[in-house]
Amino acid sequence: MDLLSRLLHRDGLMLVIDKPAGVAVHRGPKGGASLEDAFDQLRFGLPRPPALAHRLDKDTSGCLVLGRHRKALERLGRLFKSGRVGKTYWAVVEGAPSEDEGEIDVPLGRLDPARGWWMRPDPLGLPARTSWRVLGRSGDAARAFIEFTPHTGRTHQIRVHAQTMGWPILGDPIYGSGRRAGSAPLHLHARAISVPLQDGKPPVEAVAAPPAHMLEALAACNWSAQARG
């Protein structure tokens, strides 16, 4: 896997890469290939490869932050944990919100410990809050193009929140229709990230173009009328 061509940002402390969809960020309990296997390409002269500062789901594409050494990872870890990292996601959903923007404030808990990271709305769960706004709609109102901004970092937060609102993300194999044979891949993309890495300096920002498998659905939601990138 060529990660050099997917590099969006590089400095002495961190890297941002455009993660491809369909690749796990790290090796799971059952083994198998992962993005970490290719991190040695990104050493750029340092004695050790970078490491994950956060995670994206296997089927999610887009901006992924790596720390280049231990101190950098500690600093990044504090920023992510405190919610100071700005994250923007693009998604195509099935169905369409009646409003053009809003906020979802629904706590989340584990669905079933035997099913790993699957989540569900849970009044007794951890707080989870996501802002959203519609960027486009399909002509038949069957789908919408939505920008999501999570304010907390719960597992599968955007995916569960979208399902809870009645418009699951297109191709979601857990919370939507993606479990059916021949369904579309997950249409969720980590579009942009903003990391206030050093006090007194502008945040590090990176933007990732949407993946090829989302382009047709985005175009059907009038994305072609917007500035592409």
N, C-alpha and C positions, 0 to 999 in steps of 0.2 A: 504494500500500500504506500503510495507516494503522499506523504504529508507536507513536504516542502512546498508543493504547489497549492496547498490548502492553507498556508500561513497567512493570517490577516494582520497580525501585529507581533512585533518582537522588540523587547528592550532587555535591560540587564536583570530584571526581576521576573517578568512574566511573558508568556506567549498567548496568543489567541489563534485558534485554528477553526476552520470551517468543517465541523464533523459531518461525515457522510451518513445518510440514513441507512439503517439496517446493520450497523456495526456496533457491538457492545463496547462501552468505554473501557471496561476491565473484564478480566476473565472471571466467569461465574463459577459456582461450585461444581458444575458439570464440565468445566474446561471449555475449550474452543477458542477460536481466534478472537482477538480484541484489539482495540485501538492502541492500547498500551504496548502491544508487541512492536509497534513501529516508532515509539518515542525516541529510540536511539538516534534516529535521523535528525532530531531537533536539539542535540546537545550544543551545537555551535561553539565548540571549544571547551565546554565545561566537562569536568570529569564524570558527571552522572547525567542521565537523561532527565527531562522535566517530569513532573508528576501532576496528577489531576488536582485542581483546586476546588472543583465541584463536579457534578455529574449531569449528563443528559440521558434520557431513555434511549434504548437501542434503536428504536425506529424514529427518533427525533433527529433532525439535522440542525446545523448552524453553529453559532458562536460557543466555543468551549475554551475555558481559561485553564492554563497550565502554569504552575509555579516552577521556576528554574532551579531553585535550591531551597534548603530547609527554612531559612529565615523568610524568604519570599512566601513560601507556602503557609507559614504561621500568620503572616500579615494578611494574606488573602483569605485564609480561613476565618479570621476575625471579621473581615469586611463582609463576607457572605453570611456569617452567623448573625451579625448585627443588622442585616438587611440593608446595608449601605450600597450594595451593588445593584445598579439599575438593569433590569432585564426586560426585553421586548420580544414577544413571540407573535408570529403570524400563523393563522390557521384557517382552513376552510371547514365549515361546519355543515351538517345536514339539518335542514330547517333554517329558520331565520328569526332573529329577535324582533319583537314588535317595536322596540325602541332603537335608537342609534348608538347609545352608549349607556354604561351603567357600572355597577360594582356588585360583585358576588361575595358575600360574607357568610360562609358556611364552614363550620369546623369539620375536620376530617379525622377518621379513625381507620384502623386496619379492618379489612373486610373479613378475613379469615387467616390466622397465623399459618395455616397449612398452605395457603396460596401466595406466600411471600409478600410482595409489595402491593398487592391489590388493595385499593382503598375505597371508602364509602363515606357519605355524609354521616356525621355522628355528633349529636348535640354535646356529648361528653368528650369529644375528641379535641385535637389541637386546633387552635385558631388558624384559619386560612382565609385570605382575602385577595381577590383578583379584580382589577379594573379591566374594562373592555370597551371597545368602540368598533362600530361597523365601518369598514373601508370600502365595501362593495357588496352588491347583491346580484344573484343570477336573475335573468329575465323571468323565469317561472317561479321565483321566490322559494325554490327548493333548497338553495344553498346560500351561504353568506361567507364573505371574507372578513375575518375579524382580527384585530390587533389586541392581544392580551398583555397586561402588565401585572405580574404577580408581586404582591407586597410581602408575602411570606414564602417560605421555600419547602412546602410539604411535598412528599412524593406524589407524583401524578396529579398535582393540584389543578392545573388547567384542564386536564382531561376529565377529571371527576366533576369539576365545577361546570364545564360545558354540558356534560351529560345531565347534571342536576337541573340545569336551566331548560332542558328539552331540546337542545341542539348539539348532539355529540359530534366530536371531530371526525371528519370523513376518514374512513379506513382504520379507525381505532379498533384493534383486535380484542381489547378487553372491555371497553366501555361503550363501544359503538357497533357498527355493522361489519367491521373489518374481520370478524371471526369467520365470516362466510367464505367459502372457497371462491377464488377468482376476484376477491374484493380489491379495492384500491389500497395502496400503502397508506400509512398514517400521514395525514396532511397537517403536520405540526412542525414549525421551523423556528429555531432560536434566531430571530432576525438581527437583534442588536444587543450590545452589552456596554455598560458604562461603569468603570472601576475607578473609584477615587483612591488611587494607589498611594499618592504622596500628598500630605497636607500642604496647602498653599499653592498647589499646582492643578491645572485642569485635569479632569478624569481621563483615563485611557478609554477611548471609545473604538468599537469595531462594529462593522456591519457585514452580514453575509447574504449574498444573493440567494433567492429561493431555489430549491433543488428542481431538477428537470421534471420529476414526477408530480410536482404541484402546479406547473405552469398552465396546463390546460384548464384545471379547475379555477385557478386565479383569473385567467382570461375570461372564463364564463361568468365571473363575478365582477367584470368590468375593470379588472386590473390594468388592461391595456390602455385605458384612458388616463392612467396615472403615471407618474415618473417611475420608470423602471430602474432597477439597480439590484 
